[in-house]
């Protein structure tokens, strides 16, 4: 067993350091043996969630679509003029992906 660890450390020194360091651990708070129960619990994650302007921008393919979303939500009063100006500036300077990766269809069901 020890030779396998040595070989792993030699082949993947940085990964071995991460694994042995213990800094990047994630606690598992629950385990479900029934897949159906687990699916029901995870599908409730977004129940009652109302997407905001950033969620809609993350679905856009280009800046023009994002600009339409921003102006539409500003016209409807869902975002303030100041906030619209701030995110439009970010859109122009850094692009549509500066708001996060693209949310594909059925994002909330995955």
C-alpha positions as CSV (number, residue, x, y, z in Angstrom):
1,X,0.0,0.0,0.0
2,X,2.8,2.4,0.9
3,X,4.5,1.9,-2.5
4,X,1.2,2.9,-4.2
5,X,1.1,6.1,-2.2
6,X,4.7,6.9,-3.1
7,X,4.1,6.3,-6.8
8,X,1.0,8.5,-6.6
9,X,3.0,11.3,-4.9
10,X,5.6,11.0,-7.6
11,X,3.1,11.1,-10.5
12,X,0.8,13.7,-9.0
13,X,2.7,15.8,-6.4
14,X,0.3,18.7,-6.2
15,X,-2.8,16.6,-6.0
16,X,-1.2,14.4,-3.3
17,X,-0.3,17.5,-1.3
18,X,-3.9,18.7,-1.5
19,X,-5.3,15.3,-0.5
20,X,-2.9,14.9,2.5
21,X,-3.1,18.5,3.6
22,X,-6.8,18.3,4.6
23,X,-7.4,22.0,4.0
24,X,-10.0,21.5,1.2
25,X,-12.3,19.1,2.9
26,X,-16.1,19.1,2.4
27,X,-18.3,17.6,5.1
28,X,-21.1,15.3,4.1
29,X,-24.0,16.1,6.2
30,X,-26.4,13.4,5.1
31,X,-26.4,10.1,3.2
32,X,-29.5,8.7,1.5
33,X,-29.7,5.1,0.5
34,X,-32.9,5.6,-1.4
35,X,-32.3,7.4,-4.7
36,X,-35.9,8.6,-5.1
37,X,-35.8,10.3,-1.7
38,X,-32.5,11.9,-2.6
39,X,-34.0,13.2,-5.9
40,X,-37.0,14.7,-4.1
41,X,-34.8,16.5,-1.6
42,X,-32.5,17.9,-4.2
43,X,-35.3,19.0,-6.5
44,X,-36.7,21.1,-3.6
45,X,-33.5,23.2,-3.7
46,X,-35.0,25.9,-6.0
47,X,-38.6,25.8,-4.8
48,X,-39.8,29.4,-4.3
49,X,-36.6,30.7,-5.9
50,X,-37.2,33.8,-8.0
51,X,-34.4,34.4,-10.7
52,X,-32.9,37.8,-10.7
53,X,-31.4,39.8,-13.6
54,X,-28.1,38.1,-13.3
55,X,-29.8,34.7,-13.7
56,X,-31.4,35.8,-16.9
57,X,-28.1,37.4,-18.2
58,X,-26.3,34.1,-17.6
59,X,-28.8,32.5,-20.1
60,X,-27.8,34.9,-22.8
61,X,-25.5,34.0,-25.7
62,X,-24.3,37.5,-26.4
63,X,-24.2,41.1,-25.2
64,X,-27.2,42.2,-27.3
65,X,-29.4,39.7,-25.5
66,X,-28.1,40.8,-22.1
67,X,-28.8,44.4,-23.0
68,X,-32.4,43.6,-23.9
69,X,-32.8,41.8,-20.5
70,X,-31.4,44.7,-18.6
71,X,-33.5,47.3,-20.3
72,X,-36.7,45.2,-20.1
73,X,-36.2,44.7,-16.3
74,X,-35.5,48.4,-15.8
75,X,-38.6,49.3,-17.8
76,X,-40.7,47.0,-15.6
77,X,-39.2,48.5,-12.5
78,X,-37.6,45.2,-11.4
79,X,-34.2,46.8,-11.2
80,X,-33.2,50.4,-10.5
81,X,-31.7,52.8,-13.1
82,X,-28.5,52.9,-11.1
83,X,-28.2,49.1,-10.9
84,X,-29.0,48.8,-14.6
85,X,-26.2,51.3,-15.4
86,X,-23.8,49.4,-13.2
87,X,-24.4,46.0,-14.8
88,X,-24.5,47.5,-18.3
89,X,-21.0,49.0,-17.6
90,X,-19.8,45.6,-16.4
91,X,-21.3,44.0,-19.5
92,X,-19.5,46.5,-21.9
93,X,-16.2,46.3,-20.1
94,X,-16.0,42.6,-19.2
95,X,-18.5,40.8,-21.3
96,X,-21.5,38.6,-20.7
97,X,-19.5,35.7,-19.1
98,X,-18.3,38.1,-16.4
99,X,-21.7,37.4,-14.7
100,X,-21.0,33.7,-14.5
101,X,-21.0,30.6,-16.7
102,X,-23.8,30.1,-19.1
103,X,-26.9,28.5,-17.6
104,X,-28.2,26.0,-20.1
105,X,-31.8,24.8,-20.5
106,X,-33.1,22.8,-17.5
107,X,-30.3,24.3,-15.3
108,X,-32.6,24.2,-12.3
109,X,-33.6,20.5,-12.8
110,X,-30.0,19.2,-12.7
